[in-house]
Amino acid sequence: MLIRVGTAVALLLFINFFLPFTFHVLYPTDSLTRPLIPFQNHYLAFTDAFITSDDLIIHTTPDATILTRFFSYGVLALLGVGVFMLVLVIIPITRKVLPRLSFFFILAAGLCVFIFCAFMPSIKTVFDKEGKKMVVTTYRYYIIPYSTEISFESIHSFDYRIKDYTKYSTLQHAEVAWIYANVANQKILLI
């Protein structure tokens, strides 16, 4: 049992460090995209010219890595699978195959949570330097992508809002910032 748990933890740590490294090697940064890396929040995309929102349900650490999000959302997924398994226990036909079903559902839930935590932030803004545009993608119902394409020429200005959560004597820390692009008569949330 300890060997299996140790192997699972080692595999998750390997994925947490190797996968972002691989994506940054495959899509190397240049002087324009290098400043965007801190705003990618360890999400992965098939480009380096993007920024994302920080999505954590359980704020146990300020470090928003794939592994932190995986554990944050994984707790909810395991609770959901547990409730589903309790429903299956009530059905007499499924009691015999419940161990196999539980393994399959936990594996499927883990894979879905990993894909969600690595590739699907609530807001992702991709910058296309050659096409002189940016594409803002939001995920409705957590899985359905909705994209808005904005050309650089159509942006009049940028706007932002800051929410201060903590105050330290005379120094204030802004922990949440919203950045908007003003296009025509509307504000489009970028991150």
Z-matrix of the N, CA and C atoms (Angstrom, degrees):
N
C 1 1.441
C 2 1.535 1 110.96
N 3 1.325 2 117.14 1 -44.14
C 4 1.461 3 120.69 2 179.66
C 5 1.522 4 111.61 3 -65.80
N 6 1.335 5 116.38 4 -34.15
C 7 1.458 6 119.89 5 178.50
C 8 1.530 7 109.98 6 -65.82
N 9 1.328 8 117.34 7 -40.61
C 10 1.466 9 120.92 8 179.18
C 11 1.530 10 111.18 9 -66.01
N 12 1.325 11 117.14 10 -43.32
C 13 1.463 12 120.66 11 178.87
C 14 1.527 13 110.21 12 -64.97
N 15 1.337 14 116.50 13 -43.40
C 16 1.460 15 120.67 14 178.12
C 17 1.516 16 112.19 15 -62.36
N 18 1.321 17 116.60 16 -40.78
C 19 1.456 18 121.24 17 178.04
C 20 1.528 19 110.84 18 -64.59
N 21 1.322 20 117.07 19 -41.97
C 22 1.467 21 121.03 20 179.21
C 23 1.528 22 110.75 21 -64.34
N 24 1.334 23 117.35 22 -42.92
C 25 1.467 24 120.60 23 179.29
C 26 1.525 25 110.23 24 -65.67
N 27 1.335 26 117.22 25 -43.02
C 28 1.467 27 120.68 26 178.58
C 29 1.523 28 110.92 27 -62.67
N 30 1.320 29 117.40 28 -40.79
C 31 1.467 30 121.30 29 178.35
C 32 1.530 31 111.13 30 -64.13
N 33 1.332 32 117.25 31 -43.08
C 34 1.460 33 120.08 32 178.36
C 35 1.525 34 112.09 33 -64.69
N 36 1.326 35 117.49 34 -40.75
C 37 1.466 36 120.00 35 177.48
C 38 1.522 37 111.41 36 -66.13
N 39 1.326 38 116.42 37 -38.65
C 40 1.466 39 120.65 38 177.21
C 41 1.528 40 110.34 39 -61.77
N 42 1.326 41 116.44 40 -46.04
C 43 1.465 42 121.06 41 179.32
C 44 1.526 43 110.19 42 -63.89
N 45 1.332 44 116.87 43 -40.90
C 46 1.463 45 121.32 44 -177.94
C 47 1.526 46 112.28 45 -60.34
N 48 1.328 47 117.73 46 -36.48
C 49 1.459 48 120.05 47 -177.56
C 50 1.530 49 112.99 48 -98.30
N 51 1.325 50 118.08 49 -34.46
C 52 1.455 51 121.19 50 -175.42
C 53 1.524 52 112.42 51 -76.84
N 54 1.311 53 117.52 52 -40.81
C 55 1.462 54 120.66 53 -176.03
C 56 1.536 55 112.37 54 -64.04
N 57 1.340 56 120.42 55 -49.92
C 58 1.481 57 118.11 56 176.12
C 59 1.528 58 112.43 57 -62.31
N 60 1.331 59 117.41 58 -37.56
C 61 1.467 60 120.24 59 177.98
C 62 1.526 61 110.45 60 -60.89
N 63 1.325 62 117.09 61 -43.68
C 64 1.460 63 121.57 62 179.91
C 65 1.522 64 111.11 63 -62.97
N 66 1.337 65 117.13 64 -43.40
C 67 1.459 66 119.58 65 179.91
C 68 1.516 67 111.28 66 -64.75
N 69 1.332 68 118.08 67 -36.48
C 70 1.468 69 119.55 68 179.54
C 71 1.526 70 111.60 69 -74.49
N 72 1.320 71 117.93 70 -24.73
C 73 1.463 72 120.30 71 174.71
C 74 1.525 73 110.09 72 -76.25
N 75 1.342 74 117.12 73 -41.92
C 76 1.461 75 120.73 74 179.99
C 77 1.526 76 111.85 75 -67.97
N 78 1.333 77 116.51 76 -35.75
C 79 1.456 78 121.29 77 -179.77
C 80 1.524 79 107.56 78 -120.90
N 81 1.339 80 117.04 79 78.49
C 82 1.469 81 119.73 80 -173.50
C 83 1.523 82 112.30 81 -65.60
N 84 1.320 83 114.57 82 149.58
C 85 1.452 84 120.30 83 -178.96
C 86 1.514 85 110.45 84 -84.57
N 87 1.306 86 115.38 85 154.63
C 88 1.459 87 121.44 86 172.16
C 89 1.528 88 107.34 87 -120.35
N 90 1.311 89 117.16 88 -172.01
C 91 1.467 90 120.04 89 -176.35
C 92 1.526 91 112.04 90 -65.55
N 93 1.320 92 117.97 91 -23.46
C 94 1.452 93 120.84 92 179.86
C 95 1.531 94 112.04 93 -83.92
N 96 1.326 95 117.81 94 -38.19
C 97 1.463 96 120.07 95 -176.24
C 98 1.525 97 113.43 96 -90.75
N 99 1.319 98 119.12 97 -16.10
C 100 1.467 99 121.36 98 -179.27
C 101 1.528 100 112.54 99 -59.41
N 102 1.348 101 119.77 100 -41.56
C 103 1.478 102 118.76 101 178.05
C 104 1.527 103 113.77 102 -66.12
N 105 1.332 104 119.09 103 -14.99
C 106 1.461 105 121.70 104 -178.84
C 107 1.527 106 112.84 105 -81.07
N 108 1.329 107 118.54 106 -18.07
C 109 1.467 108 121.98 107 -174.27
C 110 1.527 109 112.89 108 -56.12
N 111 1.339 110 121.22 109 -44.36
C 112 1.473 111 118.60 110 178.55
C 113 1.526 112 113.78 111 -63.30
N 114 1.325 113 117.30 112 -21.11
C 115 1.460 114 120.76 113 -178.60
C 116 1.530 115 112.31 114 -95.45
N 117 1.327 116 117.15 115 7.55
C 118 1.463 117 120.83 116 177.21
C 119 1.521 118 111.48 117 -88.27
N 120 1.335 119 117.77 118 -15.29
C 121 1.462 120 123.64 119 174.80
C 122 1.526 121 113.00 120 54.10
N 123 1.319 122 116.47 121 35.24
C 124 1.466 123 123.94 122 178.01
C 125 1.525 124 112.96 123 62.65
N 126 1.321 125 117.43 124 20.85
C 127 1.464 126 119.27 125 169.83
C 128 1.522 127 107.66 126 -82.11
N 129 1.319 128 116.45 127 159.42
C 130 1.454 129 121.35 128 -178.01
C 131 1.529 130 109.17 129 -115.95
N 132 1.325 131 115.22 130 144.95
C 133 1.467 132 121.56 131 176.62
C 134 1.517 133 107.17 132 -150.82
N 135 1.306 134 116.35 133 167.69
C 136 1.458 135 121.08 134 -178.55
C 137 1.521 136 111.23 135 -89.62
N 138 1.317 137 116.24 136 36.67
C 139 1.455 138 125.38 137 174.42
C 140 1.518 139 106.94 138 -161.72
N 141 1.320 140 117.62 139 162.70
C 142 1.457 141 120.02 140 173.91
C 143 1.517 142 111.57 141 -102.87
N 144 1.308 143 118.10 142 -5.22
C 145 1.461 144 122.37 143 -177.79
C 146 1.525 145 109.79 144 -94.72
N 147 1.336 146 116.72 145 69.73
C 148 1.457 147 120.32 146 179.00
C 149 1.522 148 109.84 147 -151.64
N 150 1.332 149 114.79 148 159.25
C 151 1.460 150 122.29 149 172.74
C 152 1.521 151 107.58 150 -133.48
N 153 1.326 152 116.17 151 155.60
C 154 1.465 153 120.73 152 -177.89
C 155 1.514 154 110.06 153 -136.05
N 156 1.323 155 114.71 154 167.90
C 157 1.458 156 120.44 155 171.96
C 158 1.522 157 107.99 156 -86.49
N 159 1.310 158 115.74 157 157.52
C 160 1.463 159 122.20 158 178.55
C 161 1.518 160 107.78 159 -90.30
N 162 1.323 161 117.65 160 115.98
C 163 1.458 162 121.69 161 -176.17
C 164 1.518 163 110.81 162 -117.93
N 165 1.300 164 116.44 163 101.49
C 166 1.462 165 121.65 164 172.94
C 167 1.520 166 108.13 165 -130.82
N 168 1.314 167 115.99 166 133.86
C 169 1.465 168 119.42 167 175.53
C 170 1.525 169 109.37 168 -85.76
N 171 1.316 170 116.36 169 -48.02
C 172 1.458 171 121.96 170 -178.50
C 173 1.518 172 107.52 171 -105.82
N 174 1.317 173 117.76 172 108.35
C 175 1.465 174 121.95 173 -177.00
C 176 1.526 175 109.61 174 -86.27
N 177 1.319 176 116.22 175 84.71
C 178 1.450 177 120.51 176 177.04
C 179 1.514 178 111.76 177 -95.03
N 180 1.319 179 117.20 178 -17.16
C 181 1.448 180 122.48 179 -178.21
C 182 1.522 181 109.20 180 -152.54
N 183 1.318 182 118.31 181 150.81
C 184 1.469 183 119.09 182 176.41
C 185 1.524 184 113.05 183 -77.02
N 186 1.335 185 117.68 184 -8.20
C 187 1.456 186 122.66 185 -178.76
C 188 1.525 187 109.58 186 -86.33
N 189 1.321 188 117.20 187 106.86
C 190 1.469 189 121.69 188 -176.07
C 191 1.524 190 110.31 189 -94.07
N 192 1.321 191 117.24 190 72.75
C 193 1.455 192 120.81 191 177.52
C 194 1.522 193 109.70 192 -91.07
N 195 1.320 194 115.50 193 172.86
C 196 1.466 195 120.36 194 177.41
C 197 1.525 196 109.93 195 -59.98
N 198 1.316 197 116.84 196 -41.60
C 199 1.464 198 121.19 197 -178.25
C 200 1.527 199 111.27 198 -65.25
N 201 1.324 200 118.20 199 -40.65
C 202 1.460 201 121.14 200 178.35
C 203 1.514 202 110.56 201 -63.47
N 204 1.331 203 117.23 202 -45.24
C 205 1.467 204 119.97 203 177.35
C 206 1.519 205 110.93 204 -64.98
N 207 1.341 206 117.08 205 -37.22
C 208 1.461 207 120.55 206 -179.82
C 209 1.532 208 110.28 207 -60.78
N 210 1.315 209 117.50 208 -44.33
C 211 1.461 210 119.76 209 178.40
C 212 1.523 211 111.27 210 -70.76
N 213 1.331 212 117.01 211 -35.88
C 214 1.456 213 120.86 212 -179.91
C 215 1.529 214 111.36 213 -63.54
N 216 1.317 215 116.58 214 -50.66
C 217 1.462 216 120.53 215 178.62
C 218 1.527 217 112.34 216 -79.88
N 219 1.329 218 117.19 217 -25.62
C 220 1.461 219 120.86 218 179.77
C 221 1.513 220 113.11 219 -63.73
N 222 1.330 221 116.83 220 -33.93
C 223 1.463 222 120.40 221 176.97
C 224 1.517 223 109.67 222 -60.44
N 225 1.330 224 116.89 223 -45.16
C 226 1.466 225 120.32 224 179.08
C 227 1.526 226 111.72 225 -66.45
N 228 1.334 227 116.60 226 -38.40
C 229 1.467 228 120.08 227 179.45
C 230 1.527 229 110.62 228 -65.77
N 231 1.334 230 117.34 229 -42.06
C 232 1.467 231 120.20 230 178.33
C 233 1.527 232 111.63 231 -64.76
N 234 1.320 233 117.17 232 -37.55
C 235 1.467 234 119.42 233 176.06
C 236 1.526 235 110.63 234 -64.27
N 237 1.336 236 116.56 235 -41.02
C 238 1.462 237 119.92 236 177.76
C 239 1.520 238 112.59 237 -64.31
N 240 1.342 239 116.60 238 -42.30
C 241 1.465 240 120.24 239 177.59
C 242 1.523 241 109.95 240 -65.50
N 243 1.333 242 117.40 241 -37.59
C 244 1.463 243 120.80 242 178.25
C 245 1.516 244 112.63 243 -62.64
N 246 1.331 245 116.45 244 -42.80
C 247 1.463 246 120.27 245 177.66
C 248 1.525 247 110.06 246 -65.42
N 249 1.332 248 117.08 247 -40.62
C 250 1.462 249 120.75 248 178.00
C 251 1.534 250 111.01 249 -63.76
N 252 1.325 251 117.14 250 -38.40
C 253 1.473 252 120.70 251 178.13
C 254 1.529 253 110.82 252 -66.22
N 255 1.334 254 117.54 253 -36.66
C 256 1.468 255 120.15 254 176.81
C 257 1.523 256 111.15 255 -62.79
N 258 1.316 257 116.44 256 -36.95
C 259 1.470 258 120.07 257 176.83
C 260 1.525 259 109.81 258 -66.70
N 261 1.346 260 117.17 259 -40.28
C 262 1.468 261 120.10 260 179.93
C 263 1.524 262 112.55 261 -68.71
N 264 1.319 263 118.50 262 -26.89
C 265 1.467 264 121.34 263 177.63
C 266 1.525 265 110.45 264 -65.30
N 267 1.319 266 116.54 265 -31.95
C 268 1.468 267 120.81 266 -179.07
C 269 1.531 268 110.67 267 -67.99
N 270 1.309 269 118.54 268 -32.10
C 271 1.466 270 122.22 269 -178.08
C 272 1.536 271 108.56 270 -80.70
N 273 1.334 272 118.42 271 120.16
C 274 1.471 273 120.53 272 -175.19
C 275 1.535 274 114.28 273 -63.05
N 276 1.312 275 118.83 274 -33.18
C 277 1.467 276 121.52 275 -176.89
C 278 1.524 277 110.91 276 -66.93
N 279 1.305 278 117.78 277 -35.47
C 280 1.469 279 121.07 278 -174.58
C 281 1.530 280 113.47 279 -83.97
N 282 1.313 281 118.84 280 -9.21
C 283 1.470 282 120.66 281 -177.88
C 284 1.521 283 112.78 282 -62.32
N 285 1.319 284 117.85 283 -35.08
C 286 1.466 285 120.79 284 -177.78
C 287 1.521 286 112.58 285 -70.70
N 288 1.322 287 116.78 286 -34.66
C 289 1.463 288 120.38 287 -177.32
C 290 1.529 289 112.34 288 -101.75
N 291 1.321 290 117.29 289 11.91
C 292 1.451 291 121.24 290 -177.04
C 293 1.530 292 113.73 291 -60.73
N 294 1.336 293 120.62 292 -39.70
C 295 1.474 294 118.08 293 177.58
C 296 1.536 295 112.98 294 -61.78
N 297 1.319 296 117.30 295 -41.19
C 298 1.466 297 120.01 296 178.21
C 299 1.529 298 110.78 297 -68.04
N 300 1.326 299 116.51 298 -42.34
C 301 1.457 300 120.56 299 178.82
C 302 1.527 301 111.55 300 -63.88
N 303 1.318 302 117.03 301 -40.42
C 304 1.464 303 119.26 302 -179.15
C 305 1.527 304 110.69 303 -64.44
N 306 1.338 305 117.38 304 -41.24
C 307 1.460 306 120.28 305 177.20
C 308 1.531 307 110.70 306 -61.63
N 309 1.328 308 117.15 307 -44.91
C 310 1.466 309 121.77 308 179.83
C 311 1.524 310 111.15 309 -62.74
N 312 1.338 311 117.84 310 -46.02
C 313 1.456 312 120.77 311 -177.82
C 314 1.527 313 112.07 312 -67.85
N 315 1.328 314 117.51 313 -38.20
C 316 1.464 315 119.87 314 177.87
C 317 1.527 316 110.08 315 -67.29
N 318 1.323 317 117.23 316 -40.99
C 319 1.463 318 120.69 317 177.60
C 320 1.528 319 111.29 318 -65.01
N 321 1.322 320 117.89 319 -44.24
C 322 1.465 321 121.67 320 179.11
C 323 1.533 322 110.81 321 -65.45
N 324 1.328 323 117.47 322 -41.76
C 325 1.465 324 120.37 323 178.54
C 326 1.523 325 110.52 324 -64.99
N 327 1.332 326 117.65 325 -40.53
C 328 1.465 327 121.10 326 178.16
C 329 1.519 328 111.92 327 -62.72
N 330 1.336 329 116.78 328 -42.60
C 331 1.466 330 120.49 329 178.76
C 332 1.528 331 111.58 330 -65.65
N 333 1.326 332 116.79 331 -42.74
C 334 1.469 333 120.20 332 178.45
C 335 1.530 334 111.22 333 -64.32
N 336 1.323 335 116.92 334 -41.49
C 337 1.472 336 120.47 335 178.51
C 338 1.523 337 109.96 336 -64.45
N 339 1.336 338 117.77 337 -40.52
C 340 1.459 339 120.26 338 179.48
C 341 1.529 340 111.26 339 -63.43
N 342 1.327 341 117.45 340 -46.43
C 343 1.468 342 120.68 341 179.22
C 344 1.529 343 109.89 342 -61.64
N 345 1.310 344 116.56 343 -42.38
C 346 1.463 345 121.13 344 178.46
C 347 1.529 346 110.71 345 -62.62
N 348 1.328 347 117.42 346 -43.02
C 349 1.467 348 121.46 347 -176.80
C 350 1.521 349 112.80 348 -74.81
N 351 1.308 350 118.65 349 -23.94
C 352 1.462 351 120.86 350 -177.33
C 353 1.524 352 113.20 351 -95.00
N 354 1.320 353 118.24 352 -31.87
C 355 1.462 354 120.10 353 -169.93
C 356 1.527 355 115.93 354 -124.00
N 357 1.329 356 119.93 355 -7.62
C 358 1.459 357 120.27 356 -170.06
C 359 1.534 358 112.94 357 -127.26
N 360 1.328 359 118.53 358 75.33
C 361 1.470 360 119.00 359 173.46
C 362 1.524 361 110.72 360 -73.23
N 363 1.308 362 116.71 361 165.07
C 364 1.466 363 117.91 362 -179.79
C 365 1.530 364 111.07 363 -66.65
N 366 1.346 365 117.02 364 -32.92
C 367 1.471 366 121.03 365 175.08
C 368 1.527 367 108.43 366 -137.33
N 369 1.332 368 115.89 367 128.66
C 370 1.468 369 120.94 368 175.42
C 371 1.525 370 107.89 369 -130.92
N 372 1.330 371 116.10 370 127.46
C 373 1.460 372 121.72 371 178.57
C 374 1.522 373 108.22 372 -114.08
N 375 1.328 374 116.49 373 117.35
C 376 1.464 375 122.96 374 -179.11
C 377 1.518 376 108.11 375 -105.68
N 378 1.340 377 116.17 376 130.23
C 379 1.459 378 121.88 377 -179.54
C 380 1.523 379 109.49 378 -100.84
N 381 1.317 380 116.84 379 124.46
C 382 1.455 381 123.19 380 177.58
C 383 1.527 382 107.66 381 -106.16
N 384 1.348 383 115.62 382 101.20
C 385 1.468 384 120.04 383 -176.07
C 386 1.520 385 111.64 384 -67.79
N 387 1.324 386 117.62 385 -40.93
C 388 1.461 387 120.50 386 -177.79
C 389 1.525 388 111.49 387 -68.75
N 390 1.330 389 116.55 388 -42.49
C 391 1.465 390 120.92 389 -179.91
C 392 1.522 391 113.23 390 -82.36
N 393 1.335 392 117.62 391 -5.88
C 394 1.464 393 124.20 392 -179.71
C 395 1.528 394 110.95 393 52.05
N 396 1.339 395 113.99 394 54.33
C 397 1.453 396 119.94 395 178.80
C 398 1.521 397 108.82 396 -151.83
N 399 1.318 398 115.48 397 167.49
C 400 1.454 399 120.76 398 170.95
C 401 1.516 400 108.28 399 -132.52
N 402 1.326 401 114.51 400 147.93
C 403 1.452 402 121.51 401 -178.66
C 404 1.524 403 107.64 402 -117.87
N 405 1.327 404 116.06 403 118.80
C 406 1.459 405 122.26 404 179.14
C 407 1.520 406 107.55 405 -99.98
N 408 1.327 407 116.32 406 119.01
C 409 1.460 408 121.86 407 -178.47
C 410 1.517 409 109.51 408 -114.13
N 411 1.307 410 115.69 409 127.09
C 412 1.460 411 122.12 410 172.26
C 413 1.521 412 107.57 411 -117.44
N 414 1.314 413 116.29 412 151.90
C 415 1.461 414 120.82 413 -179.26
C 416 1.522 415 108.83 414 -109.51
N 417 1.310 416 115.84 415 112.66
C 418 1.457 417 121.04 416 178.25
C 419 1.517 418 108.87 417 -85.36
N 420 1.294 419 115.72 418 139.42
C 421 1.464 420 122.58 419 -176.50
C 422 1.523 421 110.56 420 55.38
N 423 1.297 422 117.62 421 27.93
C 424 1.461 423 126.89 422 176.81
C 425 1.525 424 114.74 423 68.43
N 426 1.330 425 120.40 424 -6.44
C 427 1.461 426 119.47 425 -178.04
C 428 1.527 427 114.55 426 -133.95
N 429 1.319 428 118.92 427 -18.61
C 430 1.459 429 121.09 428 -175.27
C 431 1.536 430 109.14 429 -96.64
N 432 1.349 431 118.14 430 111.86
C 433 1.464 432 119.29 431 -178.57
C 434 1.528 433 111.80 432 -76.20
N 435 1.319 434 115.14 433 139.63
C 436 1.460 435 122.50 434 175.04
C 437 1.522 436 106.69 435 -128.91
N 438 1.328 437 117.59 436 118.42
C 439 1.463 438 121.78 437 -174.32
C 440 1.525 439 111.30 438 -112.22
N 441 1.336 440 114.45 439 142.50
C 442 1.451 441 122.81 440 174.54
C 443 1.519 442 107.49 441 -123.19
N 444 1.332 443 116.50 442 124.48
C 445 1.464 444 120.95 443 -179.71
C 446 1.527 445 109.12 444 -98.37
N 447 1.334 446 115.27 445 129.62
C 448 1.462 447 121.33 446 -178.36
C 449 1.524 448 108.49 447 -126.11
N 450 1.325 449 116.93 448 122.00
C 451 1.463 450 119.46 449 176.43
C 452 1.527 451 108.76 450 -79.28
N 453 1.316 452 116.59 451 149.21
C 454 1.461 453 120.91 452 -179.18
C 455 1.530 454 111.53 453 -60.71
N 456 1.327 455 117.29 454 -34.26
C 457 1.454 456 120.63 455 -177.92
C 458 1.525 457 112.67 456 -68.62
N 459 1.330 458 117.88 457 -26.71
C 460 1.466 459 120.53 458 -176.78
C 461 1.523 460 113.03 459 -82.10
N 462 1.319 461 118.45 460 -7.87
C 463 1.468 462 121.37 461 -178.58
C 464 1.530 463 108.95 462 -83.97
N 465 1.329 464 115.72 463 120.57
C 466 1.467 465 120.70 464 178.62
C 467 1.523 466 110.84 465 -80.89
N 468 1.337 467 116.05 466 -45.24
C 469 1.460 468 120.92 467 -178.05
C 470 1.523 469 109.09 468 -164.09
N 471 1.309 470 114.98 469 174.82
C 472 1.460 471 121.62 470 175.86
C 473 1.523 472 108.28 471 -116.42
N 474 1.295 473 116.33 472 150.26
C 475 1.457 474 122.38 473 -179.90
C 476 1.525 475 107.55 474 -135.77
N 477 1.306 476 117.13 475 157.81
C 478 1.462 477 119.60 476 178.86
C 479 1.521 478 110.15 477 -145.83
N 480 1.316 479 115.17 478 158.71
C 481 1.462 480 124.14 479 172.88
C 482 1.517 481 107.72 480 -132.84
N 483 1.306 482 115.71 481 141.41
C 484 1.462 483 120.94 482 179.50
C 485 1.515 484 108.64 483 -124.78
N 486 1.317 485 115.79 484 136.37
C 487 1.463 486 121.12 485 175.50
C 488 1.515 487 108.06 486 -113.88
N 489 1.312 488 116.33 487 124.63
C 490 1.463 489 121.32 488 179.09
C 491 1.523 490 109.26 489 -92.95
N 492 1.309 491 115.87 490 116.65
C 493 1.454 492 120.42 491 177.63
C 494 1.521 493 112.14 492 -92.24
N 495 1.301 494 117.85 493 -37.90
C 496 1.453 495 120.54 494 -175.04
C 497 1.514 496 110.28 495 -123.03
N 498 1.331 497 116.67 496 146.05
C 499 1.458 498 122.30 497 177.61
C 500 1.524 499 107.61 498 -127.60
N 501 1.296 500 116.93 499 127.51
C 502 1.453 501 122.72 500 177.52
C 503 1.520 502 107.76 501 -113.75
N 504 1.300 503 117.54 502 102.31
C 505 1.470 504 125.59 503 -177.52
C 506 1.527 505 110.30 504 45.33
N 507 1.316 506 118.64 505 -105.10
C 508 1.464 507 119.88 506 -179.65
C 509 1.517 508 112.63 507 -97.59
N 510 1.343 509 117.42 508 -4.85
C 511 1.463 510 121.94 509 -176.67
C 512 1.521 511 109.51 510 -103.00
N 513 1.313 512 116.83 511 131.89
C 514 1.456 513 121.08 512 178.88
C 515 1.524 514 109.42 513 -110.47
N 516 1.331 515 115.34 514 141.30
C 517 1.465 516 120.99 515 176.40
C 518 1.521 517 109.03 516 -108.73
N 519 1.313 518 116.32 517 121.71
C 520 1.460 519 120.84 518 174.80
C 521 1.520 520 107.41 519 -88.31
N 522 1.321 521 116.42 520 115.34
C 523 1.456 522 119.70 521 -176.13
C 524 1.513 523 112.82 522 -100.83
N 525 1.309 524 117.52 523 -19.90
C 526 1.460 525 120.53 524 -179.98
C 527 1.523 526 108.16 525 -128.89
N 528 1.318 527 116.08 526 126.78
C 529 1.467 528 120.28 527 177.25
C 530 1.523 529 108.46 528 -130.30
N 531 1.313 530 115.62 529 136.16
C 532 1.454 531 121.59 530 175.91
C 533 1.520 532 107.65 531 -112.68
N 534 1.329 533 117.24 532 131.22
C 535 1.461 534 121.62 533 178.75
C 536 1.526 535 108.08 534 -115.85
N 537 1.327 536 115.45 535 128.79
C 538 1.458 537 122.24 536 -177.75
C 539 1.524 538 110.17 537 -117.54
N 540 1.327 539 116.25 538 146.58
C 541 1.465 540 122.02 539 169.90
C 542 1.523 541 106.86 540 -104.78
N 543 1.315 542 116.58 541 127.34
C 544 1.464 543 121.44 542 178.06
C 545 1.520 544 108.92 543 -88.96
N 546 1.331 545 116.05 544 109.85
C 547 1.458 546 123.07 545 -178.51
C 548 1.522 547 107.14 546 -122.98
N 549 1.330 548 115.83 547 119.76
C 550 1.470 549 122.22 548 -177.36
C 551 1.526 550 108.46 549 54.70
N 552 1.316 551 118.41 550 -119.59
C 553 1.463 552 121.70 551 -178.57
C 554 1.523 553 112.37 552 -107.61
N 555 1.309 554 118.47 553 23.36
C 556 1.458 555 120.13 554 -178.90
C 557 1.513 556 111.75 555 -134.21
N 558 1.315 557 115.24 556 155.98
C 559 1.459 558 122.99 557 174.89
C 560 1.510 559 107.83 558 -105.61
N 561 1.321 560 116.72 559 127.84
C 562 1.471 561 121.35 560 179.25
C 563 1.516 562 107.73 561 -112.38
N 564 1.329 563 115.32 562 123.36
C 565 1.459 564 121.59 563 -179.17
C 566 1.515 565 110.10 564 -71.49
N 567 1.350 566 116.39 565 123.05
C 568 1.469 567 121.24 566 179.65
C 569 1.522 568 111.20 567 -94.37
N 570 1.322 569 117.90 568 -45.85
C 571 1.476 570 122.03 569 172.53
C 572 1.514 571 108.85 570 -152.19
